[in-house]
Amino acid sequence: MQFLSNETNIQFMSKRHLAAAFSIILVIVSLSSLVMQGLNFGIDFTGGTMIELGYQEEADLNEIREDLAAGGYPDATVQNFGSIYDVLIRLPIIETQNMAELSNEVVASLQSQHETTIDVRRVEFVGPQVGEELTEQGGLAMLYALIGILIYVSLRFEYRFAIGSVVALVHDVIITLGFFSLSRIEFDLTVLAALLAIIGYSLNDTIVVFDRIRETFLRMRKGSSEEIVNAALNDTLSRTLMTSLTTLLVVVALFMFGGEVIHAFSIALLLGIIIGTYSSIYIASNAILVMGVSKEDLLPPVKEDDENVNPDGSQV
């Protein structure tokens, strides 16, 4: 489907140095925040207790937070879960208290403030050891994904393309993590899943762009590497915009109507799609130009039998 009616001729690579400087600043800020204050890990990684409650009337989250703070649980996280009648309460690990009895005390404290019965739907406890293992395994999952991508792109393209794609992916992941570090939005398993989805989305977009760059290098007889990359990016611009906009429509709908439970997940996806589209153009493509990719690098190797054949087909 053609999204743009007229052929475009945008000089993307004329701004590649400015884009590189902008990305470097974002990466430095993100890494600084990650080193200095880290991520605001959720209970999935730090351990704690999750209590799902059902109210018979619309739950007032601010009132529940005040009741919990008055009962000695000021660090509790309260949010709706599925509907305005369902509430999810997250409590960090309290070393001086038995976690098995904690849920009963919390429910009793809230029940004393309400005349109607509060139903306990679900209680889950995540120990600190489990949280530590999830953190380690989550980091390894992203590392293995990047290594697998590097191997795959190296086999399909030329090694410069593989390095460019991994640079773009690392760029996307660092900036997304930096945003969560700066904003202090809770980082849980849903956000980790969103990060892995971002890696897949960004890689797909980058491979489409690289495939067109390779074809354009072999098709255009004249022109510098920068001009050829610009032509390839303009060829894929319609597809890139269509894919990004349709995906953004779904993610924006999740962000607006999905509720608090997937709020962080939708934010991560929203940010990742924007950054992934940007990095496919200005980071991945820029990287292969910096490494000096040329038409000769993409030509298929000459077979020994072909070396003795003249252009007219006669044998030497």
C-alpha positions in Angstrom: 0.0 0.0 0.0 1.4 3.4 -1.1 1.1 5.9 1.8 2.8 8.8 0.0 1.3 9.8 -3.4 4.4 11.5 -4.8 8.0 10.2 -4.9 10.0 11.9 -2.1 13.6 13.1 -2.2 14.4 13.9 1.4 18.1 14.3 2.1 18.1 12.3 5.4 21.8 11.8 5.5 22.5 15.5 5.2 21.5 15.7 8.9 23.3 12.6 10.0 26.0 14.4 12.0 23.3 16.4 13.9 21.3 13.2 14.5 24.4 11.4 15.7 25.2 14.2 18.2 21.6 14.2 19.4 21.7 10.5 20.0 25.0 10.6 21.7 23.6 13.2 24.2 20.6 11.0 24.8 22.7 7.9 25.4 25.0 9.8 27.8 22.1 11.2 29.8 20.5 7.7 29.9 23.6 5.9 31.0 24.3 8.6 33.6 20.9 8.2 35.1 21.1 4.4 35.0 24.5 4.5 36.8 23.6 7.1 39.4 20.0 6.1 40.3 19.3 3.0 38.4 15.8 1.7 37.6 12.7 1.8 39.9 12.3 -2.0 39.9 8.8 -3.4 40.7 7.9 -6.2 43.0 8.6 -8.7 40.1 12.3 -8.0 40.6 12.7 -6.8 44.2 10.2 -9.2 45.8 7.1 -8.3 47.8 3.4 -9.1 48.1 0.5 -8.5 45.6 -3.1 -8.5 46.8 -6.0 -8.3 44.4 -9.2 -7.0 46.0 -12.8 -6.7 44.8 -15.0 -3.9 46.0 -18.8 -3.9 45.7 -18.8 -0.2 44.8 -16.3 2.0 42.8 -13.0 1.9 44.6 -11.5 5.3 45.6 -7.8 4.8 45.1 -6.7 7.9 47.0 -8.8 6.9 50.0 -7.3 3.4 49.9 -3.8 4.8 49.8 -4.6 7.1 52.8 -6.0 4.1 54.7 -2.9 2.0 54.0 -0.6 4.9 55.0 -2.5 5.3 58.2 -2.2 1.6 58.8 1.6 1.6 58.5 2.0 0.8 54.8 3.0 4.2 53.2 5.0 2.4 50.4 2.1 0.5 49.1 1.2 0.9 45.4 -2.5 1.0 44.6 -4.1 0.8 41.2 -7.2 -0.5 39.4 -7.0 -3.9 38.0 -9.3 -4.5 35.0 -12.3 -2.4 36.3 -13.1 0.4 38.7 -14.2 -2.2 41.3 -11.0 -4.3 41.3 -7.9 -3.0 43.1 -4.3 -4.3 43.0 -2.1 -3.5 46.0 1.6 -4.0 45.8 3.7 -4.1 49.0 7.5 -4.2 49.2 9.2 -6.8 51.4 9.0 -5.9 55.1 11.8 -7.8 56.9 10.2 -7.4 60.4 6.9 -8.9 59.3 5.7 -12.3 58.2 4.6 -11.9 54.6 2.1 -14.7 55.0 0.2 -12.7 57.6 0.7 -9.4 55.8 -2.2 -9.8 53.4 -4.7 -10.6 56.2 -3.6 -7.5 58.2 -3.9 -5.3 55.1 -7.4 -6.6 54.2 -8.5 -6.2 57.9 -7.2 -2.6 58.0 -9.1 -1.7 54.8 -12.2 -3.6 55.8 -12.4 -1.6 59.0 -12.9 1.5 57.0 -15.6 0.1 54.8 -19.1 -1.1 55.6 -19.4 -3.3 52.5 -17.5 -6.6 52.2 -14.1 -6.6 50.4 -13.4 -9.8 48.5 -9.9 -11.1 48.4 -9.4 -12.4 44.8 -5.7 -13.2 44.8 -2.6 -13.0 47.0 0.9 -13.6 45.6 4.3 -13.4 47.3 7.5 -12.9 45.4 10.7 -13.6 47.5 13.9 -11.6 47.1 15.7 -14.6 45.7 13.1 -15.0 42.9 13.3 -11.3 42.1 17.1 -11.4 41.8 16.9 -14.4 39.5 14.3 -12.6 37.3 16.6 -9.6 37.1 19.5 -11.7 36.0 17.5 -13.8 33.5 15.9 -10.7 32.1 19.3 -9.1 31.4 20.5 -12.4 29.8 17.4 -12.5 27.6 18.2 -9.1 26.1 21.9 -10.1 25.7 21.1 -13.4 24.0 18.7 -11.6 21.7 21.4 -9.1 20.6 23.9 -11.8 20.0 21.4 -13.8 18.0 20.6 -10.7 15.9 24.3 -10.0 15.3 24.8 -13.6 14.0 21.6 -13.5 11.8 22.3 -10.2 10.2 26.0 -11.2 9.6 24.8 -14.2 7.7 22.2 -12.4 5.7 24.1 -9.2 5.0 27.6 -7.9 5.2 29.4 -7.5 8.6 29.0 -3.7 8.5 25.2 -4.1 8.4 25.3 -6.5 11.3 27.3 -4.0 13.4 25.0 -1.1 12.3 21.8 -3.0 13.3 23.2 -3.9 16.8 24.3 -0.3 17.3 20.8 0.8 16.5 19.3 -1.8 18.9 21.6 -0.9 21.8 20.8 2.7 21.1 17.0 2.0 21.4 17.3 -0.1 24.5 19.6 2.3 26.4 17.4 5.3 25.7 14.2 3.5 26.7 15.9 2.3 29.9 17.2 5.8 30.5 13.6 7.2 30.2 12.3 4.8 32.8 15.3 5.7 35.1 14.7 9.4 34.8 10.9 9.2 35.1 11.0 6.7 37.9 8.2 4.7 36.3 8.1 1.2 37.8 10.1 -1.3 35.8 8.5 -4.7 35.9 8.2 -7.8 33.8 5.7 -6.2 31.4 8.3 -3.5 30.6 10.9 -6.2 30.1 8.5 -7.9 27.6 8.0 -4.5 25.9 11.8 -4.1 25.6 12.1 -7.5 23.8 9.2 -6.5 21.5 11.0 -3.2 20.8 14.1 -5.1 19.8 12.1 -7.2 17.4 10.3 -4.2 15.9 13.4 -2.1 15.5 15.3 -5.1 13.9 12.4 -5.7 11.4 12.4 -2.0 10.4 16.2 -2.0 10.1 16.4 -5.1 8.0 13.8 -3.7 5.5 15.9 -0.5 5.2 19.1 -2.5 4.8 17.6 -4.7 2.2 16.6 -1.7 0.1 20.0 -0.1 0.6 21.7 -3.2 -0.7 19.4 -3.3 -3.7 19.9 0.4 -4.4 23.7 0.0 -4.2 23.6 -2.7 -6.8 21.0 -0.9 -9.0 22.5 2.7 -9.1 25.6 2.9 -11.2 26.5 6.5 -10.2 26.3 8.4 -7.0 28.1 8.5 -3.7 27.3 6.2 -0.8 25.4 8.9 0.9 23.2 9.6 -2.1 22.5 5.9 -2.5 21.4 5.5 1.1 19.2 8.6 0.7 17.5 7.1 -2.3 16.9 3.8 -0.4 15.5 5.6 2.6 13.1 7.5 0.4 12.0 4.3 -1.3 11.1 2.7 2.1 9.6 5.9 3.6 6.0 5.1 2.7 6.3 1.6 4.2 8.0 2.9 7.3 5.4 5.5 8.0 2.5 3.1 7.3 4.0 0.5 9.7 4.8 3.0 12.4 1.5 4.8 12.4 -0.7 1.7 12.4 1.4 0.3 15.2 1.2 3.5 17.1 -2.6 3.6 16.8 -2.8 0.3 18.7 -0.3 1.3 21.3 -2.0 4.7 21.9 -5.3 2.9 22.4 -3.6 0.6 25.0 -2.1 3.6 26.7 -5.4 5.5 26.9 -7.8 2.6 27.7 -5.6 -0.2 28.9 -5.6 0.8 32.6 -2.9 1.1 35.1 -1.7 -2.5 34.9 -0.3 -2.1 31.4 0.4 1.6 31.6 4.2 1.2 31.8 4.1 -1.5 29.1 2.3 0.8 26.7 4.7 3.7 27.5 7.7 1.5 26.7 6.2 0.4 23.4 5.2 3.9 22.5 8.7 5.2 23.1 10.3 2.2 21.5 8.4 2.5 18.2 9.3 6.2 17.9 13.0 5.6 18.7 13.1 2.4 16.6 11.8 4.2 13.5 14.3 7.0 14.1 17.2 4.7 14.7 16.6 2.7 11.5 17.1 5.9 9.5 19.6 7.9 11.4 21.6 5.4 13.5 21.7 2.1 11.5 22.1 3.8 8.1 24.5 6.3 9.5 26.6 3.6 11.1 27.2 1.7 7.8 28.3 5.0 6.2 30.7 5.7 9.0 32.2 2.3 8.5 32.7 3.1 4.7 30.3 0.6 3.0 30.5 0.7 -0.8 29.1 -1.0 -3.8 32.2 -3.3 -4.0 31.4 -4.6 -0.5 28.0 -5.8 -1.7 28.9 -7.4 -5.0 28.7 -11.2 -5.0 32.2 -12.9 -5.1 33.5 -13.7 -8.5 33.6 -17.4 -9.3 36.8 -18.9 -10.6 35.1 -20.1 -13.8 33.9 -16.5 -14.5 37.4 -15.0 -14.4 38.3 -16.6 -17.8 35.1 -15.4 -19.5 35.1 -12.2 -21.5 32.1 -9.8 -21.3 31.0 -11.0 -24.7 30.8 -14.6 -23.4 33.9 -16.0 -25.2 36.5 -18.0 -23.4 39.9 -16.5 -22.9 
